[in-house]
């Protein structure tokens, strides 16, 4: 379970004032980014992330750092 960053903080970071994000949207974005990270690790032969970090935690940190955003069609 991811405690830091919090779900509420991730939802706020993912959305904007005009177009707020939902928890469902957060779940979809985190799942997609996590799958991308796993695929990249498999293709490059990397077995573990630094500090034994989980892929989902890295995806959440990338959202908080602004590296991953949500694009609505």
C-alpha positions in Angstrom: 0.0 0.0 0.0 1.3 3.4 -0.9 1.2 5.9 2.0 3.4 8.6 0.7 2.5 10.5 -1.4 -1.1 10.4 -0.2 -4.0 9.6 -2.6 -5.5 13.0 -2.1 -2.2 14.7 -2.9 -1.8 12.6 -6.1 -5.4 13.4 -7.2 -4.8 17.2 -6.7 -1.5 17.0 -8.6 -3.0 15.1 -11.5 -5.9 17.4 -12.0 -6.3 21.2 -12.4 -8.7 23.8 -10.9 -10.7 23.8 -14.1 -10.6 20.0 -14.7 -10.1 18.1 -11.4 -9.0 14.5 -11.5 -10.9 11.7 -9.9 -9.6 8.7 -7.9 -10.6 6.5 -10.8 -8.5 8.6 -13.2 -5.5 8.4 -10.8 -5.9 4.6 -10.6 -5.8 4.3 -14.4 -2.8 6.6 -14.8 -0.8 4.9 -12.1 -1.6 1.4 -13.5 -0.6 2.4 -17.1 2.6 4.0 -15.9 3.4 1.0 -13.7 3.0 -1.3 -16.7 5.3 0.9 -18.7 8.0 0.8 -16.0 7.8 -3.0 -15.8 8.0 -3.3 -19.6 11.0 -1.0 -19.7 12.7 -3.0 -17.0 12.1 -6.3 -18.8 13.4 -4.9 -22.1 16.6 -3.6 -20.6 17.2 -6.5 -18.3 16.9 -4.6 -15.1 15.7 -6.8 -12.2 15.3 -4.3 -9.3 14.8 -0.6 -9.0 17.2 1.4 -6.7 16.5 0.9 -3.0 14.3 -2.1 -3.7 11.5 0.3 -4.6 8.3 -1.0 -6.1 7.2 0.0 -9.6 3.9 1.5 -8.4 5.7 3.7 -5.9 7.9 5.0 -8.6 4.9 5.8 -10.8 3.3 7.7 -7.9 6.4 9.7 -7.3 6.6 10.6 -11.0 3.1 12.0 -10.8 4.0 14.1 -7.7 7.1 15.4 -9.5 5.1 16.4 -12.5 6.8 13.9 -14.8 3.5 12.0 -15.6 0.3 13.8 -16.4 -3.2 12.8 -17.6 -4.4 13.7 -21.0 -8.1 13.6 -21.6 -9.5 13.0 -25.1 
